[in-house]
């Protein structure tokens, strides 16, 4: 993002907020708390309506994704976790 925002290679230190859910993060962006990096599927309707806009149009930013879940759900999600691990190792 430093390159996209034109910080010229120097340290770019911006205020930071932490929100507990993806939906809360999108809601904060809708209410102009700041800018965010969101999955397109989560904000497609907002992009279509103009509620949210792309800051760097047609510039995909690929980031690593991590599979996270609460330990109490581990037995229930065991087969899904195994499938995700198998696909990501391929």
HTML snippet that shows the backbone in 3Dmol.js (N, CA, C, O; Angstrom):
<script src="https://3Dmol.org/build/3Dmol-min.js"></script>
<div id="view" style="width:600px;height:400px;position:relative"></div>
<script>
const pdb = `
ATOM      1  N   UNK A   1       0.821  -1.183   0.000  1.00  0.00           N
ATOM      2  CA  UNK A   1       0.000   0.000   0.000  1.00  0.00           C
ATOM      3  C   UNK A   1       0.866   1.248   0.000  1.00  0.00           C
ATOM      4  O   UNK A   1       0.456   2.279  -0.532  1.00  0.00           O
ATOM      5  N   UNK A   2       2.057   1.176   0.585  1.00  0.00           N
ATOM      6  CA  UNK A   2       2.944   2.330   0.585  1.00  0.00           C
ATOM      7  C   UNK A   2       3.192   2.804  -0.836  1.00  0.00           C
ATOM      8  O   UNK A   2       3.139   4.003  -1.111  1.00  0.00           O
ATOM      9  N   UNK A   3       3.465   1.866  -1.746  1.00  0.00           N
ATOM     10  CA  UNK A   3       3.710   2.224  -3.141  1.00  0.00           C
ATOM     11  C   UNK A   3       2.468   2.870  -3.743  1.00  0.00           C
ATOM     12  O   UNK A   3       2.569   3.868  -4.457  1.00  0.00           O
ATOM     13  N   UNK A   4       1.311   2.312  -3.462  1.00  0.00           N
ATOM     14  CA  UNK A   4       0.071   2.837  -4.028  1.00  0.00           C
ATOM     15  C   UNK A   4      -0.287   4.213  -3.485  1.00  0.00           C
ATOM     16  O   UNK A   4      -0.869   5.030  -4.198  1.00  0.00           O
ATOM     17  N   UNK A   5       0.057   4.473  -2.224  1.00  0.00           N
ATOM     18  CA  UNK A   5      -0.272   5.750  -1.618  1.00  0.00           C
ATOM     19  C   UNK A   5       0.818   6.798  -1.825  1.00  0.00           C
ATOM     20  O   UNK A   5       0.657   7.951  -1.426  1.00  0.00           O
ATOM     21  N   UNK A   6       1.928   6.398  -2.450  1.00  0.00           N
ATOM     22  CA  UNK A   6       2.962   7.353  -2.808  1.00  0.00           C
ATOM     23  C   UNK A   6       3.790   7.861  -1.640  1.00  0.00           C
ATOM     24  O   UNK A   6       4.130   9.043  -1.601  1.00  0.00           O
ATOM     25  N   UNK A   7       4.119   7.010  -0.698  1.00  0.00           N
ATOM     26  CA  UNK A   7       4.906   7.444   0.450  1.00  0.00           C
ATOM     27  C   UNK A   7       6.388   7.556   0.119  1.00  0.00           C
ATOM     28  O   UNK A   7       7.177   7.945   0.980  1.00  0.00           O
ATOM     29  N   UNK A   8       6.782   7.229  -1.093  1.00  0.00           N
ATOM     30  CA  UNK A   8       8.159   7.429  -1.522  1.00  0.00           C
ATOM     31  C   UNK A   8       9.191   6.555  -0.843  1.00  0.00           C
ATOM     32  O   UNK A   8      10.355   6.946  -0.764  1.00  0.00           O
ATOM     33  N   UNK A   9       8.820   5.412  -0.360  1.00  0.00           N
ATOM     34  CA  UNK A   9       9.789   4.488   0.224  1.00  0.00           C
ATOM     35  C   UNK A   9      10.085   4.746   1.693  1.00  0.00           C
ATOM     36  O   UNK A   9      10.739   3.925   2.336  1.00  0.00           O
ATOM     37  N   UNK A  10       9.625   5.859   2.237  1.00  0.00           N
ATOM     38  CA  UNK A  10       9.845   6.132   3.657  1.00  0.00           C
ATOM     39  C   UNK A  10       8.859   5.367   4.515  1.00  0.00           C
ATOM     40  O   UNK A  10       7.932   4.736   4.007  1.00  0.00           O
ATOM     41  N   UNK A  11       9.065   5.428   5.807  1.00  0.00           N
ATOM     42  CA  UNK A  11       8.160   4.749   6.730  1.00  0.00           C
ATOM     43  C   UNK A  11       6.794   5.426   6.701  1.00  0.00           C
ATOM     44  O   UNK A  11       6.696   6.645   6.840  1.00  0.00           O
ATOM     45  N   UNK A  12       5.765   4.650   6.524  1.00  0.00           N
ATOM     46  CA  UNK A  12       4.406   5.161   6.499  1.00  0.00           C
ATOM     47  C   UNK A  12       3.708   4.652   7.752  1.00  0.00           C
ATOM     48  O   UNK A  12       3.387   3.468   7.853  1.00  0.00           O
ATOM     49  N   UNK A  13       3.476   5.540   8.698  1.00  0.00           N
ATOM     50  CA  UNK A  13       2.836   5.159   9.949  1.00  0.00           C
ATOM     51  C   UNK A  13       1.458   5.802   9.981  1.00  0.00           C
ATOM     52  O   UNK A  13       1.326   7.025   9.974  1.00  0.00           O
ATOM     53  N   UNK A  14       0.441   4.963  10.016  1.00  0.00           N
ATOM     54  CA  UNK A  14      -0.937   5.434  10.015  1.00  0.00           C
ATOM     55  C   UNK A  14      -1.637   4.984  11.285  1.00  0.00           C
ATOM     56  O   UNK A  14      -1.260   3.971  11.875  1.00  0.00           O
ATOM     57  N   UNK A  15      -2.655   5.727  11.716  1.00  0.00           N
ATOM     58  CA  UNK A  15      -3.429   5.277  12.877  1.00  0.00           C
ATOM     59  C   UNK A  15      -4.032   3.903  12.604  1.00  0.00           C
ATOM     60  O   UNK A  15      -4.315   3.569  11.454  1.00  0.00           O
ATOM     61  N   UNK A  16      -4.227   3.120  13.632  1.00  0.00           N
ATOM     62  CA  UNK A  16      -4.709   1.753  13.466  1.00  0.00           C
ATOM     63  C   UNK A  16      -5.827   1.459  14.463  1.00  0.00           C
ATOM     64  O   UNK A  16      -5.729   1.799  15.642  1.00  0.00           O
ATOM     65  N   UNK A  17      -6.880   0.827  13.976  1.00  0.00           N
ATOM     66  CA  UNK A  17      -7.971   0.358  14.824  1.00  0.00           C
ATOM     67  C   UNK A  17      -8.092  -1.146  14.632  1.00  0.00           C
ATOM     68  O   UNK A  17      -7.785  -1.650  13.552  1.00  0.00           O
ATOM     69  N   UNK A  18      -8.524  -1.860  15.633  1.00  0.00           N
ATOM     70  CA  UNK A  18      -8.738  -3.302  15.510  1.00  0.00           C
ATOM     71  C   UNK A  18     -10.219  -3.588  15.738  1.00  0.00           C
ATOM     72  O   UNK A  18     -10.805  -3.172  16.738  1.00  0.00           O
ATOM     73  N   UNK A  19     -10.807  -4.310  14.781  1.00  0.00           N
ATOM     74  CA  UNK A  19     -12.210  -4.679  14.868  1.00  0.00           C
ATOM     75  C   UNK A  19     -12.312  -6.196  14.829  1.00  0.00           C
ATOM     76  O   UNK A  19     -11.567  -6.858  14.106  1.00  0.00           O
ATOM     77  N   UNK A  20     -13.231  -6.739  15.605  1.00  0.00           N
ATOM     78  CA  UNK A  20     -13.276  -8.182  15.829  1.00  0.00           C
ATOM     79  C   UNK A  20     -13.883  -9.012  14.702  1.00  0.00           C
ATOM     80  O   UNK A  20     -13.729 -10.234  14.699  1.00  0.00           O
ATOM     81  N   UNK A  21     -14.563  -8.393  13.754  1.00  0.00           N
ATOM     82  CA  UNK A  21     -15.179  -9.189  12.699  1.00  0.00           C
ATOM     83  C   UNK A  21     -15.051  -8.495  11.353  1.00  0.00           C
ATOM     84  O   UNK A  21     -14.893  -7.276  11.281  1.00  0.00           O
ATOM     85  N   UNK A  22     -15.121  -9.276  10.296  1.00  0.00           N
ATOM     86  CA  UNK A  22     -15.060  -8.723   8.944  1.00  0.00           C
ATOM     87  C   UNK A  22     -16.227  -7.773   8.705  1.00  0.00           C
ATOM     88  O   UNK A  22     -16.061  -6.719   8.090  1.00  0.00           O
ATOM     89  N   UNK A  23     -17.398  -8.146   9.189  1.00  0.00           N
ATOM     90  CA  UNK A  23     -18.576  -7.317   8.986  1.00  0.00           C
ATOM     91  C   UNK A  23     -18.429  -5.978   9.708  1.00  0.00           C
ATOM     92  O   UNK A  23     -18.827  -4.942   9.175  1.00  0.00           O
ATOM     93  N   UNK A  24     -17.865  -5.991  10.908  1.00  0.00           N
ATOM     94  CA  UNK A  24     -17.650  -4.743  11.648  1.00  0.00           C
ATOM     95  C   UNK A  24     -16.633  -3.864  10.929  1.00  0.00           C
ATOM     96  O   UNK A  24     -16.764  -2.640  10.916  1.00  0.00           O
ATOM     97  N   UNK A  25     -15.626  -4.484  10.335  1.00  0.00           N
ATOM     98  CA  UNK A  25     -14.609  -3.746   9.595  1.00  0.00           C
ATOM     99  C   UNK A  25     -15.239  -3.045   8.386  1.00  0.00           C
ATOM    100  O   UNK A  25     -14.965  -1.870   8.139  1.00  0.00           O
ATOM    101  N   UNK A  26     -16.073  -3.753   7.643  1.00  0.00           N
ATOM    102  CA  UNK A  26     -16.757  -3.167   6.486  1.00  0.00           C
ATOM    103  C   UNK A  26     -17.689  -2.046   6.952  1.00  0.00           C
ATOM    104  O   UNK A  26     -17.745  -0.983   6.333  1.00  0.00           O
ATOM    105  N   UNK A  27     -18.412  -2.285   8.031  1.00  0.00           N
ATOM    106  CA  UNK A  27     -19.325  -1.269   8.555  1.00  0.00           C
ATOM    107  C   UNK A  27     -18.557   0.002   8.933  1.00  0.00           C
ATOM    108  O   UNK A  27     -19.029   1.110   8.679  1.00  0.00           O
ATOM    109  N   UNK A  28     -17.393  -0.155   9.530  1.00  0.00           N
ATOM    110  CA  UNK A  28     -16.570   0.998   9.888  1.00  0.00           C
ATOM    111  C   UNK A  28     -16.154   1.771   8.641  1.00  0.00           C
ATOM    112  O   UNK A  28     -16.149   3.002   8.642  1.00  0.00           O
ATOM    113  N   UNK A  29     -15.809   1.056   7.588  1.00  0.00           N
ATOM    114  CA  UNK A  29     -15.453   1.722   6.324  1.00  0.00           C
ATOM    115  C   UNK A  29     -16.651   2.458   5.745  1.00  0.00           C
ATOM    116  O   UNK A  29     -16.511   3.567   5.228  1.00  0.00           O
ATOM    117  N   UNK A  30     -17.830   1.847   5.830  1.00  0.00           N
ATOM    118  CA  UNK A  30     -19.051   2.497   5.336  1.00  0.00           C
ATOM    119  C   UNK A  30     -19.310   3.816   6.055  1.00  0.00           C
ATOM    120  O   UNK A  30     -19.850   4.759   5.477  1.00  0.00           O
ATOM    121  N   UNK A  31     -18.915   3.866   7.330  1.00  0.00           N
ATOM    122  CA  UNK A  31     -19.152   5.059   8.146  1.00  0.00           C
ATOM    123  C   UNK A  31     -17.938   5.984   8.183  1.00  0.00           C
ATOM    124  O   UNK A  31     -17.813   6.835   9.065  1.00  0.00           O
ATOM    125  N   UNK A  32     -17.041   5.801   7.203  1.00  0.00           N
ATOM    126  CA  UNK A  32     -15.894   6.702   7.010  1.00  0.00           C
ATOM    127  C   UNK A  32     -14.889   6.699   8.152  1.00  0.00           C
ATOM    128  O   UNK A  32     -14.232   7.711   8.399  1.00  0.00           O
ATOM    129  N   UNK A  33     -14.759   5.562   8.860  1.00  0.00           N
ATOM    130  CA  UNK A  33     -13.730   5.463   9.883  1.00  0.00           C
ATOM    131  C   UNK A  33     -12.351   5.510   9.235  1.00  0.00           C
ATOM    132  O   UNK A  33     -11.397   6.015   9.826  1.00  0.00           O
ATOM    133  N   UNK A  34     -12.254   4.986   8.032  1.00  0.00           N
ATOM    134  CA  UNK A  34     -10.981   4.985   7.311  1.00  0.00           C
ATOM    135  C   UNK A  34     -11.105   4.127   6.076  1.00  0.00           C
ATOM    136  O   UNK A  34     -12.209   3.832   5.619  1.00  0.00           O
ATOM    137  N   UNK A  35      -9.968   3.728   5.536  1.00  0.00           N
ATOM    138  CA  UNK A  35      -9.959   2.862   4.361  1.00  0.00           C
ATOM    139  C   UNK A  35      -9.647   1.449   4.820  1.00  0.00           C
ATOM    140  O   UNK A  35      -9.114   1.241   5.910  1.00  0.00           O
ATOM    141  N   UNK A  36      -9.982   0.481   3.978  1.00  0.00           N
ATOM    142  CA  UNK A  36      -9.740  -0.896   4.373  1.00  0.00           C
ATOM    143  C   UNK A  36      -9.480  -1.787   3.180  1.00  0.00           C
ATOM    144  O   UNK A  36      -9.790  -1.436   2.041  1.00  0.00           O
ATOM    145  N   UNK A  37      -8.920  -2.913   3.449  1.00  0.00           N
ATOM    146  CA  UNK A  37      -8.653  -3.944   2.450  1.00  0.00           C
ATOM    147  C   UNK A  37      -9.646  -5.069   2.728  1.00  0.00           C
ATOM    148  O   UNK A  37      -9.514  -5.793   3.716  1.00  0.00           O
ATOM    149  N   UNK A  38     -10.641  -5.212   1.852  1.00  0.00           N
ATOM    150  CA  UNK A  38     -11.728  -6.161   2.079  1.00  0.00           C
ATOM    151  C   UNK A  38     -11.862  -7.129   0.919  1.00  0.00           C
ATOM    152  O   UNK A  38     -11.569  -6.766  -0.221  1.00  0.00           O
ATOM    153  N   UNK A  39     -12.301  -8.359   1.183  1.00  0.00           N
ATOM    154  CA  UNK A  39     -12.579  -9.303   0.091  1.00  0.00           C
ATOM    155  C   UNK A  39     -13.706  -8.757  -0.789  1.00  0.00           C
ATOM    156  O   UNK A  39     -14.716  -8.269  -0.283  1.00  0.00           O
ATOM    157  N   UNK A  40     -13.525  -8.844  -2.097  1.00  0.00           N
ATOM    158  CA  UNK A  40     -14.535  -8.318  -3.027  1.00  0.00           C
ATOM    159  C   UNK A  40     -15.911  -8.917  -2.772  1.00  0.00           C
ATOM    160  O   UNK A  40     -16.916  -8.208  -2.838  1.00  0.00           O
ATOM    161  N   UNK A  41     -15.969 -10.204  -2.485  1.00  0.00           N
ATOM    162  CA  UNK A  41     -17.263 -10.854  -2.270  1.00  0.00           C
ATOM    163  C   UNK A  41     -18.023 -10.219  -1.099  1.00  0.00           C
ATOM    164  O   UNK A  41     -19.254 -10.201  -1.095  1.00  0.00           O
ATOM    165  N   UNK A  42     -17.306  -9.709  -0.129  1.00  0.00           N
ATOM    166  CA  UNK A  42     -17.929  -9.128   1.053  1.00  0.00           C
ATOM    167  C   UNK A  42     -18.467  -7.720   0.793  1.00  0.00           C
ATOM    168  O   UNK A  42     -19.406  -7.282   1.457  1.00  0.00           O
ATOM    169  N   UNK A  43     -17.874  -7.012  -0.170  1.00  0.00           N
ATOM    170  CA  UNK A  43     -18.265  -5.623  -0.405  1.00  0.00           C
ATOM    171  C   UNK A  43     -18.811  -5.365  -1.809  1.00  0.00           C
ATOM    172  O   UNK A  43     -18.945  -4.210  -2.213  1.00  0.00           O
ATOM    173  N   UNK A  44     -19.123  -6.410  -2.550  1.00  0.00           N
ATOM    174  CA  UNK A  44     -19.590  -6.256  -3.935  1.00  0.00           C
ATOM    175  C   UNK A  44     -20.784  -5.317  -4.034  1.00  0.00           C
ATOM    176  O   UNK A  44     -20.811  -4.444  -4.901  1.00  0.00           O
ATOM    177  N   UNK A  45     -21.768  -5.482  -3.163  1.00  0.00           N
ATOM    178  CA  UNK A  45     -22.949  -4.616  -3.210  1.00  0.00           C
ATOM    179  C   UNK A  45     -22.584  -3.166  -2.901  1.00  0.00           C
ATOM    180  O   UNK A  45     -23.130  -2.245  -3.509  1.00  0.00           O
ATOM    181  N   UNK A  46     -21.667  -2.962  -1.963  1.00  0.00           N
ATOM    182  CA  UNK A  46     -21.226  -1.605  -1.621  1.00  0.00           C
ATOM    183  C   UNK A  46     -20.473  -0.952  -2.773  1.00  0.00           C
ATOM    184  O   UNK A  46     -20.621   0.246  -3.016  1.00  0.00           O
ATOM    185  N   UNK A  47     -19.665  -1.736  -3.481  1.00  0.00           N
ATOM    186  CA  UNK A  47     -18.960  -1.207  -4.650  1.00  0.00           C
ATOM    187  C   UNK A  47     -19.958  -0.856  -5.754  1.00  0.00           C
ATOM    188  O   UNK A  47     -19.849   0.195  -6.386  1.00  0.00           O
ATOM    189  N   UNK A  48     -20.921  -1.736  -5.978  1.00  0.00           N
ATOM    190  CA  UNK A  48     -21.916  -1.507  -7.030  1.00  0.00           C
ATOM    191  C   UNK A  48     -22.765  -0.269  -6.750  1.00  0.00           C
ATOM    192  O   UNK A  48     -23.116   0.465  -7.674  1.00  0.00           O
ATOM    193  N   UNK A  49     -23.092  -0.037  -5.488  1.00  0.00           N
ATOM    194  CA  UNK A  49     -23.941   1.107  -5.128  1.00  0.00           C
ATOM    195  C   UNK A  49     -23.159   2.403  -4.968  1.00  0.00           C
ATOM    196  O   UNK A  49     -23.742   3.487  -4.921  1.00  0.00           O
ATOM    197  N   UNK A  50     -21.815   2.286  -4.884  1.00  0.00           N
ATOM    198  CA  UNK A  50     -21.003   3.481  -4.677  1.00  0.00           C
ATOM    199  C   UNK A  50     -20.807   3.841  -3.218  1.00  0.00           C
ATOM    200  O   UNK A  50     -20.177   4.851  -2.907  1.00  0.00           O
ATOM    201  N   UNK A  51     -21.347   3.014  -2.308  1.00  0.00           N
ATOM    202  CA  UNK A  51     -21.154   3.251  -0.880  1.00  0.00           C
ATOM    203  C   UNK A  51     -19.675   3.188  -0.535  1.00  0.00           C
ATOM    204  O   UNK A  51     -19.178   3.985   0.261  1.00  0.00           O
ATOM    205  N   UNK A  52     -18.977   2.231  -1.139  1.00  0.00           N
ATOM    206  CA  UNK A  52     -17.520   2.119  -1.017  1.00  0.00           C
ATOM    207  C   UNK A  52     -16.922   2.233  -2.410  1.00  0.00           C
ATOM    208  O   UNK A  52     -17.567   1.879  -3.396  1.00  0.00           O
ATOM    209  N   UNK A  53     -15.694   2.724  -2.495  1.00  0.00           N
ATOM    210  CA  UNK A  53     -15.010   2.852  -3.784  1.00  0.00           C
ATOM    211  C   UNK A  53     -13.637   2.199  -3.698  1.00  0.00           C
ATOM    212  O   UNK A  53     -13.081   2.041  -2.612  1.00  0.00           O
ATOM    213  N   UNK A  54     -13.104   1.828  -4.839  1.00  0.00           N
ATOM    214  CA  UNK A  54     -11.740   1.289  -4.896  1.00  0.00           C
ATOM    215  C   UNK A  54     -10.768   2.453  -4.904  1.00  0.00           C
ATOM    216  O   UNK A  54     -10.909   3.375  -5.708  1.00  0.00           O
ATOM    217  N   UNK A  55      -9.782   2.419  -4.017  1.00  0.00           N
ATOM    218  CA  UNK A  55      -8.766   3.474  -3.985  1.00  0.00           C
ATOM    219  C   UNK A  55      -7.752   3.306  -5.111  1.00  0.00           C
ATOM    220  O   UNK A  55      -7.283   4.288  -5.685  1.00  0.00           O
ATOM    221  N   UNK A  56      -7.426   2.085  -5.415  1.00  0.00           N
ATOM    222  CA  UNK A  56      -6.451   1.795  -6.478  1.00  0.00           C
ATOM    223  C   UNK A  56      -7.140   0.871  -7.477  1.00  0.00           C
ATOM    224  O   UNK A  56      -6.940  -0.343  -7.453  1.00  0.00           O
ATOM    225  N   UNK A  57      -7.942   1.448  -8.345  1.00  0.00           N
ATOM    226  CA  UNK A  57      -8.752   0.698  -9.297  1.00  0.00           C
ATOM    227  C   UNK A  57      -7.905  -0.236 -10.157  1.00  0.00           C
ATOM    228  O   UNK A  57      -6.830   0.136 -10.628  1.00  0.00           O
ATOM    229  N   UNK A  58      -8.409  -1.461 -10.354  1.00  0.00           N
ATOM    230  CA  UNK A  58      -7.759  -2.470 -11.196  1.00  0.00           C
ATOM    231  C   UNK A  58      -6.338  -2.796 -10.743  1.00  0.00           C
ATOM    232  O   UNK A  58      -5.479  -3.108 -11.567  1.00  0.00           O
ATOM    233  N   UNK A  59      -6.092  -2.726  -9.447  1.00  0.00           N
ATOM    234  CA  UNK A  59      -4.783  -3.070  -8.897  1.00  0.00           C
ATOM    235  C   UNK A  59      -4.988  -4.097  -7.787  1.00  0.00           C
ATOM    236  O   UNK A  59      -5.054  -3.734  -6.612  1.00  0.00           O
ATOM    237  N   UNK A  60      -5.090  -5.381  -8.149  1.00  0.00           N
ATOM    238  CA  UNK A  60      -5.293  -6.397  -7.108  1.00  0.00           C
ATOM    239  C   UNK A  60      -4.102  -6.456  -6.157  1.00  0.00           C
ATOM    240  O   UNK A  60      -2.954  -6.316  -6.578  1.00  0.00           O
ATOM    241  N   UNK A  61      -4.376  -6.658  -4.912  1.00  0.00           N
ATOM    242  CA  UNK A  61      -3.333  -6.780  -3.899  1.00  0.00           C
ATOM    243  C   UNK A  61      -3.476  -8.164  -3.274  1.00  0.00           C
ATOM    244  O   UNK A  61      -4.390  -8.407  -2.485  1.00  0.00           O
ATOM    245  N   UNK A  62      -2.578  -9.055  -3.629  1.00  0.00           N
ATOM    246  CA  UNK A  62      -2.650 -10.432  -3.146  1.00  0.00           C
ATOM    247  C   UNK A  62      -1.950 -10.541  -1.794  1.00  0.00           C
ATOM    248  O   UNK A  62      -0.799 -10.133  -1.645  1.00  0.00           O
ATOM    249  N   UNK A  63      -2.650 -11.091  -0.825  1.00  0.00           N
ATOM    250  CA  UNK A  63      -2.106 -11.266   0.515  1.00  0.00           C
ATOM    251  C   UNK A  63      -2.340 -12.705   0.966  1.00  0.00           C
ATOM    252  O   UNK A  63      -3.311 -13.335   0.545  1.00  0.00           O
ATOM    253  N   UNK A  64      -1.470 -13.226   1.809  1.00  0.00           N
ATOM    254  CA  UNK A  64      -1.689 -14.594   2.293  1.00  0.00           C
ATOM    255  C   UNK A  64      -2.943 -14.668   3.181  1.00  0.00           C
ATOM    256  O   UNK A  64      -3.244 -13.743   3.936  1.00  0.00           O
ATOM    257  N   UNK A  65      -3.649 -15.770   3.069  1.00  0.00           N
ATOM    258  CA  UNK A  65      -4.832 -15.995   3.895  1.00  0.00           C
ATOM    259  C   UNK A  65      -4.538 -17.101   4.900  1.00  0.00           C
ATOM    260  O   UNK A  65      -3.760 -18.012   4.617  1.00  0.00           O
ATOM    261  N   UNK A  66      -5.147 -17.023   6.049  1.00  0.00           N
ATOM    262  CA  UNK A  66      -4.923 -17.997   7.116  1.00  0.00           C
ATOM    263  C   UNK A  66      -6.258 -18.579   7.560  1.00  0.00           C
ATOM    264  O   UNK A  66      -7.245 -17.856   7.696  1.00  0.00           O
ATOM    265  N   UNK A  67      -6.283 -19.884   7.783  1.00  0.00           N
ATOM    266  CA  UNK A  67      -7.473 -20.584   8.256  1.00  0.00           C
ATOM    267  C   UNK A  67      -7.479 -20.499   9.768  1.00  0.00           C
ATOM    268  O   UNK A  67      -6.584 -21.034  10.422  1.00  0.00           O
ATOM    269  N   UNK A  68      -8.474 -19.834  10.333  1.00  0.00           N
ATOM    270  CA  UNK A  68      -8.569 -19.665  11.777  1.00  0.00           C
ATOM    271  C   UNK A  68      -9.950 -20.108  12.249  1.00  0.00           C
ATOM    272  O   UNK A  68     -10.952 -19.910  11.562  1.00  0.00           O
ATOM    273  N   UNK A  69      -9.980 -20.703  13.420  1.00  0.00           N
ATOM    274  CA  UNK A  69     -11.251 -21.090  14.003  1.00  0.00           C
ATOM    275  C   UNK A  69     -11.061 -21.269  15.501  1.00  0.00           C
ATOM    276  O   UNK A  69      -9.943 -21.455  15.982  1.00  0.00           O
ATOM    277  N   UNK A  70     -12.155 -21.212  16.221  1.00  0.00           N
ATOM    278  CA  UNK A  70     -12.112 -21.391  17.671  1.00  0.00           C
ATOM    279  C   UNK A  70     -11.892 -22.881  17.990  1.00  0.00           C
ATOM    280  O   UNK A  70     -12.472 -23.747  17.335  1.00  0.00           O
ATOM    281  N   UNK A  71     -11.078 -23.167  18.968  1.00  0.00           N
ATOM    282  CA  UNK A  71     -10.739 -24.559  19.315  1.00  0.00           C
ATOM    283  C   UNK A  71     -11.966 -25.406  19.635  1.00  0.00           C
ATOM    284  O   UNK A  71     -11.985 -26.604  19.353  1.00  0.00           O
ATOM    285  N   UNK A  72     -12.982 -24.793  20.218  1.00  0.00           N
ATOM    286  CA  UNK A  72     -14.186 -25.549  20.557  1.00  0.00           C
ATOM    287  C   UNK A  72     -14.868 -26.109  19.315  1.00  0.00           C
ATOM    288  O   UNK A  72     -15.586 -27.106  19.393  1.00  0.00           O
ATOM    289  N   UNK A  73     -14.646 -25.469  18.170  1.00  0.00           N
ATOM    290  CA  UNK A  73     -15.262 -25.931  16.928  1.00  0.00           C
ATOM    291  C   UNK A  73     -14.374 -26.906  16.163  1.00  0.00           C
ATOM    292  O   UNK A  73     -14.783 -27.412  15.118  1.00  0.00           O
ATOM    293  N   UNK A  74     -13.182 -27.177  16.654  1.00  0.00           N
ATOM    294  CA  UNK A  74     -12.226 -28.022  15.938  1.00  0.00           C
ATOM    295  C   UNK A  74     -12.796 -29.380  15.539  1.00  0.00           C
ATOM    296  O   UNK A  74     -12.623 -29.776  14.386  1.00  0.00           O
ATOM    297  N   UNK A  75     -13.463 -30.112  16.423  1.00  0.00           N
ATOM    298  CA  UNK A  75     -13.995 -31.409  16.009  1.00  0.00           C
ATOM    299  C   UNK A  75     -15.017 -31.286  14.871  1.00  0.00           C
ATOM    300  O   UNK A  75     -15.033 -32.108  13.955  1.00  0.00           O
ATOM    301  N   UNK A  76     -15.846 -30.281  14.933  1.00  0.00           N
ATOM    302  CA  UNK A  76     -16.868 -30.073  13.908  1.00  0.00           C
ATOM    303  C   UNK A  76     -16.240 -29.691  12.576  1.00  0.00           C
ATOM    304  O   UNK A  76     -16.733 -30.088  11.520  1.00  0.00           O
ATOM    305  N   UNK A  77     -15.157 -28.924  12.617  1.00  0.00           N
ATOM    306  CA  UNK A  77     -14.512 -28.423  11.400  1.00  0.00           C
ATOM    307  C   UNK A  77     -13.343 -29.280  10.931  1.00  0.00           C
ATOM    308  O   UNK A  77     -12.631 -28.888  10.007  1.00  0.00           O
ATOM    309  N   UNK A  78     -13.132 -30.432  11.543  1.00  0.00           N
ATOM    310  CA  UNK A  78     -11.968 -31.260  11.222  1.00  0.00           C
ATOM    311  C   UNK A  78     -11.897 -31.645   9.744  1.00  0.00           C
ATOM    312  O   UNK A  78     -10.832 -31.531   9.139  1.00  0.00           O
ATOM    313  N   UNK A  79     -12.983 -32.090   9.160  1.00  0.00           N
ATOM    314  CA  UNK A  79     -12.925 -32.511   7.749  1.00  0.00           C
ATOM    315  C   UNK A  79     -12.734 -31.313   6.826  1.00  0.00           C
ATOM    316  O   UNK A  79     -12.018 -31.413   5.830  1.00  0.00           O
ATOM    317  N   UNK A  80     -13.357 -30.195   7.139  1.00  0.00           N
ATOM    318  CA  UNK A  80     -13.160 -28.986   6.339  1.00  0.00           C
ATOM    319  C   UNK A  80     -11.715 -28.495   6.459  1.00  0.00           C
ATOM    320  O   UNK A  80     -11.110 -28.105   5.460  1.00  0.00           O
ATOM    321  N   UNK A  81     -11.167 -28.511   7.654  1.00  0.00           N
ATOM    322  CA  UNK A  81      -9.773 -28.109   7.877  1.00  0.00           C
ATOM    323  C   UNK A  81      -8.828 -28.989   7.066  1.00  0.00           C
ATOM    324  O   UNK A  81      -7.902 -28.483   6.431  1.00  0.00           O
ATOM    325  N   UNK A  82      -9.050 -30.291   7.082  1.00  0.00           N
ATOM    326  CA  UNK A  82      -8.207 -31.219   6.315  1.00  0.00           C
ATOM    327  C   UNK A  82      -8.299 -30.924   4.820  1.00  0.00           C
ATOM    328  O   UNK A  82      -7.286 -30.951   4.122  1.00  0.00           O
ATOM    329  N   UNK A  83      -9.497 -30.645   4.324  1.00  0.00           N
ATOM    330  CA  UNK A  83      -9.676 -30.344   2.898  1.00  0.00           C
ATOM    331  C   UNK A  83      -8.948 -29.052   2.515  1.00  0.00           C
ATOM    332  O   UNK A  83      -8.313 -28.981   1.462  1.00  0.00           O
ATOM    333  N   UNK A  84      -9.043 -28.048   3.359  1.00  0.00           N
ATOM    334  CA  UNK A  84      -8.353 -26.777   3.094  1.00  0.00           C
ATOM    335  C   UNK A  84      -6.839 -26.991   3.093  1.00  0.00           C
ATOM    336  O   UNK A  84      -6.139 -26.480   2.219  1.00  0.00           O
ATOM    337  N   UNK A  85      -6.344 -27.734   4.055  1.00  0.00           N
ATOM    338  CA  UNK A  85      -4.913 -28.007   4.116  1.00  0.00           C
ATOM    339  C   UNK A  85      -4.436 -28.759   2.869  1.00  0.00           C
ATOM    340  O   UNK A  85      -3.374 -28.455   2.324  1.00  0.00           O
ATOM    341  N   UNK A  86      -5.218 -29.730   2.425  1.00  0.00           N
ATOM    342  CA  UNK A  86      -4.845 -30.507   1.239  1.00  0.00           C
ATOM    343  C   UNK A  86      -4.793 -29.615  -0.007  1.00  0.00           C
ATOM    344  O   UNK A  86      -3.858 -29.722  -0.801  1.00  0.00           O
ATOM    345  N   UNK A  87      -5.777 -28.747  -0.185  1.00  0.00           N
ATOM    346  CA  UNK A  87      -5.828 -27.876  -1.358  1.00  0.00           C
ATOM    347  C   UNK A  87      -4.685 -26.873  -1.340  1.00  0.00           C
ATOM    348  O   UNK A  87      -4.075 -26.611  -2.377  1.00  0.00           O
ATOM    349  N   UNK A  88      -4.390 -26.308  -0.170  1.00  0.00           N
ATOM    350  CA  UNK A  88      -3.355 -25.278  -0.104  1.00  0.00           C
ATOM    351  C   UNK A  88      -1.944 -25.841  -0.252  1.00  0.00           C
ATOM    352  O   UNK A  88      -1.012 -25.109  -0.587  1.00  0.00           O
ATOM    353  N   UNK A  89      -1.790 -27.123  -0.004  1.00  0.00           N
ATOM    354  CA  UNK A  89      -0.456 -27.742  -0.185  1.00  0.00           C
ATOM    355  C   UNK A  89      -0.214 -28.122  -1.636  1.00  0.00           C
ATOM    356  O   UNK A  89       0.924 -28.373  -2.031  1.00  0.00           O
ATOM    357  N   UNK A  90      -1.264 -28.166  -2.424  1.00  0.00           N
ATOM    358  CA  UNK A  90      -1.140 -28.592  -3.841  1.00  0.00           C
ATOM    359  C   UNK A  90      -0.459 -27.535  -4.685  1.00  0.00           C
ATOM    360  O   UNK A  90      -0.276 -27.729  -5.887  1.00  0.00           O
TER     361      UNK A  90
END
`;
const viewer = $3Dmol.createViewer("view");
viewer.addModel(pdb, "pdb");
viewer.setStyle({}, {cartoon: {color: "spectrum"}});
viewer.zoomTo();
viewer.render();
</script>
